[in-house]
């Protein structure tokens, strides 16, 4: 077992668990909005990916540190991209819904 790989994978796994705890404890727009469950689910997928790499480091004795770092950084970027996508898409959808409702109310007001 490559101890450096295990330590590196452990650090990334701890970081992913801390991110999930952050989403449950700290009051941010990500943890208090209507879409908080989606952010938490994304974080759960991030944890599962980090856990998978950690298990690989425990099972495979000669796993290089470079593989662990590249794998975990890739998983982290996918997590960040997904959270960003959810954030910006929901924000634009909510804006469009507000505009449509305001337009609908304006049209109803002119008819009356």
WOCORQUI-V253259 format. One record per residue. N is the residue number from 0. RES is the residue in one small letter. PHI is phi in degrees with one decimal (NA if undefined). D_FIRST is the distance of its C-alpha to the first C-alpha in Angstrom with 2 decimals. Layout:
# WOCORQUI-V253259
n res phi d_first
N RES PHI D_FIRST
N RES PHI D_FIRST
This chain:
# WOCORQUI-V253259
n res phi d_first
0 x NA 0.00
1 x -83.0 3.79
2 x -64.3 5.98
3 x -64.3 8.91
4 x -66.0 8.22
5 x -65.1 7.83
6 x -65.9 10.88
7 x -63.5 12.70
8 x -64.6 12.49
9 x -64.7 13.60
10 x -64.6 16.44
11 x -65.2 17.62
12 x -64.9 17.59
13 x -62.8 19.55
14 x -62.8 21.89
15 x -67.9 22.64
16 x -67.1 23.44
17 x -63.8 25.61
18 x -63.6 27.42
19 x -67.1 28.30
20 x -61.6 29.51
21 x -59.3 31.51
22 x -67.9 33.20
23 x -87.6 34.24
24 x -98.6 35.39
25 x -81.9 36.81
26 x -88.7 40.06
27 x -125.4 39.73
28 x -58.6 41.32
29 x -74.6 38.04
30 x -106.7 38.02
31 x -122.0 41.76
32 x -78.4 43.18
33 x -68.7 43.96
34 x -104.5 40.76
35 x -61.0 38.35
36 x -66.8 36.91
37 x -67.7 36.02
38 x -64.4 34.13
39 x -66.3 32.28
40 x -66.0 31.47
41 x -60.6 30.14
42 x -67.2 27.91
43 x -62.3 26.75
44 x -65.9 25.78
45 x -62.4 23.94
46 x -63.7 22.00
47 x -64.4 21.21
48 x -66.0 19.89
49 x -66.1 17.67
50 x -66.1 16.49
51 x -62.6 15.80
52 x -64.7 13.59
53 x -62.3 11.75
54 x -64.7 11.42
55 x -59.0 10.25
56 x -67.9 7.27
57 x -77.0 6.59
58 x -82.3 7.76
59 x -88.1 6.87
60 x -72.8 3.97
61 x -105.0 6.30
62 x -69.1 7.81
63 x -72.2 10.00
64 x -65.1 11.28
65 x -59.6 14.68
66 x -62.4 14.08
67 x -63.1 13.09
68 x -66.7 16.14
69 x -62.9 18.46
70 x -62.9 17.75
71 x -69.7 18.30
72 x -67.5 21.28
73 x -62.9 22.77
74 x -62.2 22.54
75 x -63.1 24.11
76 x -66.2 26.90
77 x -64.5 27.67
78 x -62.2 27.95
79 x -62.8 30.22
80 x -62.3 32.29
81 x -66.1 32.80
82 x -63.7 33.85
83 x -62.7 36.15
84 x -63.3 37.60
85 x -62.5 38.37
86 x -62.4 39.88
87 x -73.4 42.13
88 x -68.9 43.14
89 x -67.7 44.13
90 x -64.3 45.98
91 x -71.1 47.97
92 x -67.2 48.66
93 x -65.1 49.96
94 x -62.1 52.13
95 x -63.6 53.56
96 x -65.9 54.31
97 x -65.1 56.14
98 x -64.3 58.18
99 x -64.8 59.08
100 x -68.3 60.15
101 x -64.6 62.22
102 x -65.9 63.86
103 x -65.0 64.54
104 x -66.1 66.12
105 x -65.5 68.17
106 x -67.9 69.49
107 x -67.4 70.35
108 x -68.1 72.15
109 x -73.8 74.32
110 x -71.7 75.26
111 x -81.8 76.55
